[in-house]
Amino acid sequence: MKDVSAFLDRLTRPAELVETLGDDRARCLACGHRCVISAGKRGVCQVRFHNGKSLRAPWGYVAALQADPIEKKPFAHILPGATALTFGMLGCDFKCGYCQNWLTSQALRNPASSVSVNLVREVTPDELVQTAQRLGAQVIVSSYNEPLITSEWAVEVFKTARQNGLKCAFVSNGNATPEALAYLRPHLDAYKVDLKSMRQENYRHLGGALKHVLATIEQAHALGLWVEVVTLVVPGFNDSNEELWDAARFLAGVSPDIPWHVTAFHPDYQMTDRDFTPPESLVRAAEIGREAGLHYVYAGNLPGRVGEYEDTHCSGCGRALVRRRQYQVREYHLDEKGCCPTCSLRLPGIWSSDPRHVRLNQHGLPRLA
């Protein structure tokens, strides 16, 4: 077995999201923990560390690389039917007990995830973009682990991607800082935030702070990023009507046009004592979202069991404009400006400039890159 920390420490460069404090200390600005890191020490995420000269940030590799539908992220208002090339590194600033990507996200934090070092592939931004082009991807996404803690590498990839006409997105826990969002904004088109709970006590168990996530949603939207939010509905954790109402009202207060995805939990990692989320709970959450004033609410990952909540409807006239089944786009009726052909309302989002090229009825299965 490789020495995981020594191996990963080699794949780093001086961090840019950093404040130098003197006395061989630095404050990391990549996530809301704002770790003050002394020489020889690591941040909460374990993959950002101080080598005695500078704060170091992960660079030049992927530990996961996969092409799959943009709907799987999930994004519903970004180029429906598009293929997204998604890359991830190792590490996270949270410790979610139900993480389905724990093998990569908990590297250096959970010894059981040490085998993830064998997934590491050294790559260049050019190679990633060439892979995206070969697979017909229109979007490149940083995900799987927490992308905020590897922002410097993501920005380097996104610079090349945008030069080649690709859209760029983050799938994140939302534990950002204003400095990180400002750093990312010139290179990023979309930001999906996991709003895991509306209770600070729940976030404490997950290793984060609710206030940072709520602030990230507000700030990302104010910066002009396209923002979508997902809440994994976990039985007995965050599925009460009161908490779902709190989430929906908060999002509607930021903008009623923010799409809210409510998705089903399955037992995983360290949380195997809960039941699977039933479709009735997702429909209940989606109905709460609509009643709270959100225009676009989606119930995901239980295909065919959540009624109309897989589809995109015009918030003006109610027409179904994008019909889906799981990750497949079955019908697409927006025009080249993203407008409803019935009432001419432009739907918020990033839409195809040529609807004839929207990919319908794709198999929807991921492809390893």
C-alpha positions in Angstrom: 0.0 0.0 0.0 1.3 3.4 -0.9 1.9 6.0 1.8 -1.2 8.0 1.0 -0.2 11.3 2.5 3.3 11.3 1.0 2.0 10.3 -2.4 -0.7 13.0 -2.4 1.6 15.7 -1.0 3.8 15.3 -4.1 0.8 16.2 -6.3 0.4 19.7 -5.0 1.3 23.3 -5.8 1.3 26.5 -3.7 -2.2 27.5 -2.8 -3.8 30.7 -4.1 -6.7 30.7 -1.7 -4.6 31.6 1.2 -3.7 34.5 3.6 -0.2 34.4 4.9 -0.1 35.2 8.7 3.7 35.0 9.4 5.5 32.8 11.9 5.1 29.9 9.3 1.3 30.0 9.5 -1.3 30.5 6.9 -5.1 30.9 6.8 -6.7 28.7 4.2 -9.6 30.5 2.4 -10.8 27.6 0.3 -13.7 26.6 2.6 -15.8 27.9 5.5 -13.5 26.3 8.1 -10.8 29.0 7.4 -8.2 26.7 8.9 -5.1 28.4 10.4 -2.4 26.0 9.5 1.1 25.9 11.0 4.2 24.4 9.4 3.9 20.7 9.2 0.2 20.7 9.9 -2.9 20.0 7.8 -6.3 21.6 7.4 -9.6 19.9 8.3 -9.7 18.4 4.8 -6.2 16.8 5.3 -5.3 17.5 1.6 -4.3 21.1 2.1 -1.2 21.4 4.3 1.7 23.7 5.2 5.1 22.4 4.2 7.1 25.0 6.2 7.3 27.4 3.2 3.8 27.8 1.9 0.3 26.3 2.0 0.0 23.5 -0.6 -3.1 22.6 -2.6 -3.9 19.5 -4.6 -2.9 19.6 -8.3 -2.5 17.6 -11.5 -4.5 14.5 -11.0 -8.0 12.9 -10.9 -9.2 10.0 -8.7 -12.6 9.8 -10.5 -13.4 10.6 -14.1 -16.7 9.8 -15.7 -19.0 10.9 -18.5 -22.7 10.9 -17.7 -25.9 12.9 -18.3 -26.0 16.5 -16.9 -29.3 15.4 -15.2 -27.3 13.1 -12.9 -25.5 16.0 -11.2 -28.4 17.0 -10.9 -28.8 20.0 -13.1 -32.2 20.5 -14.7 -31.7 23.9 -16.3 -28.3 23.5 -17.9 -28.3 22.1 -21.5 -30.8 19.2 -20.9 -29.6 16.0 -22.6 -26.0 17.1 -22.5 -23.1 14.9 -21.5 -21.0 16.1 -18.6 -17.5 15.0 -18.0 -17.1 14.9 -14.2 -13.7 14.8 -12.5 -12.9 14.5 -8.8 -9.8 14.4 -6.6 -9.5 13.2 -3.0 -10.6 14.7 0.3 -13.5 16.7 1.8 -14.1 19.2 4.5 -17.2 17.4 5.7 -17.7 14.0 7.3 -21.2 13.0 6.2 -22.2 9.6 7.5 -24.2 8.8 4.4 -21.7 9.9 1.8 -21.9 7.7 -1.3 -18.5 8.9 -2.5 -16.8 8.3 0.9 -14.0 6.2 -0.7 -12.6 9.3 -2.3 -14.0 12.0 -0.1 -12.7 10.6 3.2 -9.1 9.9 2.0 -6.6 10.7 4.8 -9.6 10.9 7.3 -10.8 7.3 7.3 -8.2 4.5 7.0 -10.7 2.4 5.1 -10.6 4.8 2.3 -6.8 4.7 1.8 -7.3 2.3 -1.1 -8.6 5.3 -3.1 -5.0 6.3 -3.7 -4.9 3.5 -6.3 -7.5 5.4 -8.3 -5.2 8.4 -8.8 -4.3 9.3 -12.4 -1.9 12.2 -13.2 -3.4 14.3 -16.0 -3.2 17.8 -17.5 -6.0 20.2 -18.2 -5.5 19.7 -21.9 -5.9 15.9 -21.5 -9.1 16.4 -19.6 -10.6 18.7 -22.2 -9.5 16.3 -25.0 -11.3 13.5 -23.1 -14.4 15.7 -22.9 -14.3 16.4 -26.6 -13.8 12.8 -27.5 -16.8 11.8 -25.5 -19.0 14.6 -26.9 -19.3 16.4 -23.5 -20.6 20.0 -23.5 -20.0 20.5 -19.8 -17.1 19.7 -17.5 -17.9 19.4 -13.7 -15.8 19.2 -10.6 -17.5 16.8 -8.1 -17.2 13.5 -6.2 -15.0 14.9 -3.5 -15.6 18.5 -2.3 -14.3 20.7 -5.1 -13.8 23.8 -3.0 -10.7 22.3 -1.4 -9.3 21.7 -4.8 -10.4 25.0 -6.3 -7.0 25.9 -7.7 -6.8 22.8 -9.9 -10.4 23.2 -10.9 -9.8 26.7 -12.1 -6.8 25.6 -14.2 -9.0 22.9 -15.8 -11.8 25.3 -16.4 -9.6 27.9 -18.1 -8.7 25.4 -20.8 -12.3 24.1 -20.9 -13.8 27.5 -21.5 -11.3 28.3 -24.2 -12.6 25.2 -26.0 -16.3 26.2 -25.6 -17.2 24.0 -22.7 -19.5 25.1 -19.8 -18.0 24.6 -16.3 -19.8 23.7 -13.1 -19.2 22.8 -9.4 -21.2 20.2 -7.4 -20.4 21.3 -3.9 -21.5 21.1 -0.2 -21.6 24.9 -0.3 -19.2 25.4 2.6 -17.6 28.2 0.6 -16.0 31.6 1.5 -16.6 34.9 -0.3 -12.9 34.7 -1.4 -13.4 31.3 -2.9 -16.5 32.3 -4.8 -14.8 35.4 -6.1 -11.8 33.3 -7.2 -14.1 30.8 -9.0 -16.6 33.2 -10.6 -14.6 34.2 -13.8 -14.2 30.5 -14.7 -17.5 29.0 -13.6 -20.9 28.9 -15.2 -23.0 27.0 -12.6 -22.9 26.0 -9.0 -25.0 23.2 -7.5 -25.2 23.3 -3.7 -26.2 20.4 -1.4 -28.4 21.9 1.2 -28.3 19.0 3.6 -30.4 20.4 6.4 -31.9 23.5 7.9 -30.7 22.7 11.4 -27.3 23.6 12.7 -27.3 20.6 15.0 -27.4 18.4 11.9 -24.6 20.3 10.2 -22.5 19.9 13.4 -22.7 16.2 13.0 -21.7 16.5 9.3 -18.7 18.7 10.1 -20.0 22.0 8.8 -22.1 25.1 9.6 -25.5 25.9 8.2 -24.8 29.6 8.0 -21.9 29.1 5.6 -24.1 27.1 3.2 -27.0 29.5 3.2 -24.5 32.4 2.6 -23.0 30.5 -0.3 -26.4 30.1 -2.0 -27.1 33.8 -1.6 -23.6 34.9 -2.7 -23.3 32.6 -5.7 -26.7 33.8 -6.9 -25.7 37.4 -6.4 -22.5 36.8 -8.4 -24.6 35.7 -11.4 -23.7 32.0 -11.3 -26.5 29.7 -12.3 -27.4 28.0 -9.0 -29.4 24.8 -8.4 -29.9 23.3 -5.0 -30.4 19.7 -4.0 -31.6 18.3 -0.7 -31.2 14.6 0.0 -34.3 13.7 2.0 -33.1 11.4 4.8 -35.8 9.7 6.9 -35.6 10.9 10.5 -32.9 13.3 9.8 -34.2 16.2 7.7 -37.6 15.1 6.4 -40.0 16.8 8.7 -42.5 19.2 7.1 -41.2 22.0 9.2 -37.6 21.6 8.0 -38.7 21.2 4.4 -40.8 24.4 4.6 -37.8 26.2 6.1 -35.6 25.1 3.2 -38.2 26.0 0.6 -38.9 29.4 2.0 -35.3 30.3 2.3 -34.6 29.4 -1.4 -37.8 31.2 -2.6 -36.5 34.2 -0.6 -33.3 34.2 -2.5 -35.0 33.6 -5.9 -38.2 31.7 -6.8 -36.3 30.7 -10.0 -33.7 28.6 -8.2 -34.4 24.9 -9.0 -34.8 22.8 -5.9 -34.1 19.0 -6.3 -35.3 16.7 -3.5 -33.8 13.3 -3.9 -34.1 9.9 -2.2 -31.7 8.6 0.4 -30.4 5.0 0.4 -28.4 3.5 3.3 -24.7 3.9 2.7 -21.3 4.2 4.5 -21.9 4.8 8.2 -25.6 5.5 8.0 -27.2 2.1 7.4 -29.8 2.3 10.2 -32.3 4.4 8.1 -35.0 3.3 5.6 -34.9 4.2 1.9 -36.8 7.4 1.2 -40.2 6.5 -0.1 -41.5 8.3 -3.2 -44.4 9.8 -1.2 -41.8 11.7 0.9 -40.3 13.2 -2.2 -43.6 14.2 -3.6 -44.5 15.8 -0.3 -41.3 17.7 -0.3 -41.8 18.9 -3.9 -45.3 20.0 -3.1 -44.0 22.0 -0.2 -41.5 23.6 -2.5 -44.2 24.7 -4.9 -46.5 26.0 -2.1 -43.5 28.0 -0.8 -43.3 29.8 -4.2 -40.5 28.0 -6.0 -41.2 27.8 -9.7 -39.1 24.8 -10.5 -39.1 21.8 -8.1 -37.8 18.3 -9.0 -38.0 15.0 -7.3 -35.1 12.8 -8.4 -33.7 9.3 -8.6 -37.0 7.4 -8.3 -37.9 7.3 -11.9 -41.5 6.9 -12.8 -42.6 7.1 -9.2 -42.8 10.9 -8.6 -45.3 12.0 -11.2 -44.7 15.4 -12.9 -41.8 16.3 -10.7 -39.3 14.8 -13.2 -40.3 17.3 -15.8 -39.7 21.0 -16.4 -42.9 23.1 -16.7 -43.3 26.7 -17.8 -43.9 28.8 -14.7 -46.1 31.0 -16.8 -48.6 28.7 -18.5 -47.8 25.4 -17.0 -46.9 23.6 -20.2 -44.4 20.7 -19.9 -41.4 21.8 -21.8 -38.8 19.2 -20.9 -40.0 15.7 -20.1 -37.7 13.3 -18.4 -37.5 9.7 -17.2 -34.6 9.5 -14.7 -31.6 10.8 -16.6 -33.2 10.7 -20.0 -34.7 13.6 -21.8 -37.8 12.3 -23.6 -39.1 15.6 -25.0 -37.7 19.1 -25.4 -40.0 22.1 -26.4 -38.0 25.2 -25.6 -36.9 27.5 -28.5 -33.4 28.6 -29.2 -33.8 31.4 -26.7 -35.0 29.2 -23.9 -38.6 30.4 -24.3 -41.9 28.6 -24.0 -43.5 28.3 -27.4 -46.9 28.7 -25.9 -46.6 31.9 -23.8 -43.1 33.1 -24.8 -41.9 33.2 -21.2 -38.1 32.8 -21.1 -37.2 30.1 -18.6 -34.2 30.9 -16.4 -31.2 28.7 -17.0 -28.6 27.8 -19.7 -30.3 26.3 -22.8 -29.3 25.0 -26.1 -29.1 27.6 -28.9 -30.2 25.0 -31.4 -33.0 22.8 -30.0 -32.5 20.4 -32.9 -29.3 19.2 -31.4 -30.7 18.4 -28.0 -30.0 14.7 -27.4 -33.3 12.8 -26.7 -33.6 9.3 -25.4 -30.0 8.8 -24.6 -29.2 5.6 -22.6 -28.5 7.7 -19.5 -25.8 5.4 -18.2 -22.4 6.7 -17.0 -19.2 6.0 -19.0 -15.8 5.7 -17.4 -13.4 8.0 -19.1 
